[in-house]
């Protein structure tokens, strides 16, 4: 496989995933109380939103690269 084909397939995959999930969620741990031997932590979920246009642009870019590669 050539580099352009690999990049195109990666872009198509990223586009599909971005359209399917609409965001990336991760968990952080924060100290709430720290009094000597008493330590309390809270786990909080945070989300990085991905606009649908990011998925569409990645998907279309990957398809265009595959089509250009196929015509050569």
C-alpha positions as CSV (number, residue, x, y, z in Angstrom):
1,X,0.0,0.0,0.0
2,X,1.2,3.5,-0.7
3,X,1.3,6.3,1.8
4,X,-1.6,8.1,0.2
5,X,-3.9,5.1,0.4
6,X,-3.0,4.6,4.1
7,X,-3.7,8.3,4.8
8,X,-7.0,8.1,2.9
9,X,-8.1,5.0,4.9
10,X,-7.2,6.7,8.2
11,X,-9.2,9.8,7.2
12,X,-12.2,7.8,6.3
13,X,-12.0,5.9,9.6
14,X,-11.7,9.1,11.6
15,X,-14.6,10.6,9.7
16,X,-16.9,7.6,10.4
17,X,-15.9,7.5,14.1
18,X,-16.3,11.3,14.5
19,X,-19.8,11.1,13.0
20,X,-20.8,8.1,15.1
21,X,-19.6,9.4,18.5
22,X,-20.0,13.2,18.3
23,X,-17.3,13.7,21.0
24,X,-14.6,12.2,23.1
25,X,-15.3,11.5,26.8
26,X,-12.6,11.0,29.4
27,X,-12.5,10.8,33.2
28,X,-10.3,12.9,35.5
29,X,-9.7,12.5,39.2
30,X,-9.7,15.6,41.4
31,X,-8.8,16.0,45.1
32,X,-11.8,17.2,47.1
33,X,-10.5,16.9,50.6
34,X,-6.9,16.5,51.8
35,X,-6.8,16.6,55.6
36,X,-3.7,14.7,56.8
37,X,-4.6,11.0,56.5
38,X,-8.1,11.7,55.1
39,X,-8.0,12.1,51.4
40,X,-11.1,12.2,49.2
41,X,-11.1,12.2,45.4
42,X,-13.9,12.7,43.0
43,X,-14.0,11.3,39.5
44,X,-15.5,13.5,36.9
45,X,-16.3,12.8,33.3
46,X,-15.4,15.5,30.7
47,X,-16.4,15.6,27.1
48,X,-14.6,17.2,24.1
49,X,-17.3,17.8,21.6
50,X,-16.6,17.0,17.9
51,X,-18.8,19.0,15.5
52,X,-20.3,16.9,12.7
53,X,-18.4,19.0,10.1
54,X,-15.1,17.6,11.4
55,X,-16.3,14.1,10.5
56,X,-17.7,15.1,7.2
57,X,-14.5,16.9,6.2
58,X,-12.3,13.9,7.2
59,X,-14.6,11.5,5.4
60,X,-14.8,13.5,2.2
61,X,-11.1,14.1,2.2
62,X,-10.4,10.4,2.5
63,X,-12.8,9.5,-0.3
64,X,-11.3,12.1,-2.5
65,X,-7.8,10.8,-1.9
66,X,-8.9,7.3,-2.7
67,X,-10.6,8.4,-5.9
68,X,-7.5,10.4,-7.0
69,X,-5.3,7.5,-6.2
70,X,-7.5,5.2,-8.2
71,X,-7.4,7.3,-11.3
72,X,-3.6,7.3,-11.6
